[in-house]
Amino acid sequence: MKANPRALVLKYVFLLIAVAIVIYPLLWMITMAFKPYAEWTTGSGLSWIPRNPTLGNFEYIFLGRTDSMVVSLDRTMVGPLVASLVTSTLGTLLAVTAGTLASYAVVRFNTLPALALQVLQLRLFPPLAVMIPVMVMWSFISAIDTWWGLSLIYGIVTLPFAFWLMKTFFEEVPIEIEEAARVAGSSHWRVFYKITLPIVKPGLATCVLFVFILNWSDYLLALLLTQKDWVTLPVFMSNLNTAMGEMYGVKAALGIIAAIPPVILGLLIQKHLVRGLTFGALKQ
């Protein structure tokens, strides 16, 4: 069937508009990161291309001072970057491990059928309503402003997402494959580890990426549960203000650096990512 030329043109027009909407803020952030202070103040006028490109914004967040800034930072971004990497990684491992095991048990052994809805309830409560008792509990066990306290709450909060995502992947695996392996003498654990888990590897990679992004971009939990030692990048970015106003260039530079870890993780698992996103889509 021959495609309608007008429909094809409209398709590409809408596609270009959608791409432009997505790319516009990214390009603006990149150009803003290389502008000196005089070019991102209100009276200087807006321009796409930096008139005097500089690396001063990156120097400022890494060293805490630069000749173009009047105010020096009380801390650099190195500490918050390490805090974000540690807590987001550990929280992701906790959520994905627990969510994978729990979802497999529910799908294959019908263990606690109501568990799926109970896990979902963790995401239904307003964050502030949940955080009030969490802050009291974390304070009681001395988990405030600690790496393990923030990692633990990250794992708990993102557990429902990991659980439900992996549950859909396990439901797409034919049970006959596992039954054949068990008839051959394999244990339940060996069937899960050697057969089922490799089949859902693309879905597992997708789950890891999405959960990591949720933890990496969190602001509210880190704001309430950290004070000084384990402040994360989103909280650090919110504090980049001076008496002279918002530090847009510095925040843009920090935004570029903050986007690097999720991009690297996506590139590492890209061979599984597309298949994971479409897992089960062609099932008859």
C-alpha positions, 0 to 999 in steps of 0.5 A, spaced: 500 500 500 502 506 497 503 511 503 500 518 503 505 523 501 501 528 505 500 524 511 508 522 511 510 530 511 505 531 517 508 525 520 515 528 519 513 535 521 510 533 528 516 528 529 521 534 528 517 539 533 517 533 538 524 533 537 525 540 538 521 540 544 526 535 547 532 538 545 531 545 546 532 545 554 538 541 553 541 545 548 540 551 552 543 548 558 549 546 554 550 553 552 549 556 558 554 552 562 559 555 558 557 563 559 561 567 564 557 571 569 556 577 565 552 573 560 547 570 564 545 576 568 538 579 566 541 586 563 546 582 558 540 580 553 539 572 551 543 569 546 544 562 544 552 562 543 556 564 548 560 571 546 566 569 551 566 562 552 569 560 559 570 553 563 569 558 569 562 555 571 565 548 571 571 550 575 567 554 580 563 547 582 569 543 582 574 548 586 569 552 590 572 559 587 573 562 581 576 569 579 569 571 575 565 569 582 565 574 588 562 568 592 566 562 594 562 555 595 563 552 602 563 545 599 565 543 592 560 538 588 565 532 589 562 530 596 555 531 593 557 527 587 560 521 591 554 521 595 549 521 589 553 515 586 553 511 593 546 512 595 543 511 588 547 505 586 546 501 593 538 503 593 538 501 586 541 494 588 536 493 594 530 495 590 532 491 584 534 485 588 528 485 593 523 486 587 526 481 582 525 475 588 518 478 590 515 478 583 518 471 581 515 468 588 508 472 586 508 470 579 511 462 580 508 460 586 502 464 588 506 467 594 501 472 598 497 474 592 495 480 596 502 482 596 502 485 589 497 490 592 500 491 598 507 493 595 503 498 590 500 502 596 507 504 598 507 508 592 500 511 593 501 515 599 503 522 599 511 523 600 510 528 605 505 523 609 510 518 609 516 522 610 514 524 617 514 517 621 520 515 617 524 521 619 522 520 626 524 512 625 531 514 622 532 519 627 531 514 633 536 509 629 541 514 628 540 514 620 539 521 619 545 524 614 548 517 613 549 513 607 546 507 609 540 511 611 539 514 605 540 508 601 535 504 605 530 509 604 531 509 596 531 502 596 524 502 600 521 507 596 523 504 589 521 497 591 514 497 588 516 500 581 522 494 581 517 489 583 511 491 578 516 492 572 519 485 573 512 482 575 510 483 568 517 480 565 516 474 569 509 473 567 511 473 559 516 467 560 512 460 559 512 456 565 513 450 561 520 452 560 521 451 568 517 445 568 521 442 563 528 444 567 525 441 574 523 435 571 530 434 569 532 434 576 534 442 577 532 445 583 527 451 584 533 456 585 537 453 579 531 454 575 531 461 577 538 463 576 540 459 570 534 459 566 529 464 568 533 470 570 537 470 563 531 470 559 528 476 563 535 479 562 533 485 558 527 487 562 532 487 568 537 491 565 531 496 563 529 496 571 536 497 573 536 503 569 529 506 571 530 505 578 537 508 578 534 514 575 529 515 580 534 515 585 539 519 582 534 525 581 531 524 588 530 531 591 525 530 597 528 524 600 535 527 600 533 534 603 529 531 609 534 526 611 541 529 609 544 535 613 551 536 611 555 529 610 551 526 605 548 531 601 546 529 594 547 533 587 539 535 587 540 538 594 547 541 592 544 544 586 538 547 590 543 551 594 547 554 588 544 561 590 547 568 592 545 575 594 546 576 586 541 572 584 540 565 581 547 562 578 544 559 572 551 558 569 553 554 575 547 550 575 547 548 568 554 546 568 552 542 574 546 539 570 551 537 565 555 533 570 549 530 573 546 527 567 553 523 565 552 517 570 545 515 567 547 516 560 553 512 561 549 506 565 544 507 559 550 506 554 552 500 558 546 496 557 543 499 551 544 492 547 538 490 552 534 496 553 530 496 547 529 489 547 527 490 555 522 496 553 519 491 548 519 485 552 512 481 550 510 486 546 509 481 540 506 476 544 500 473 540 
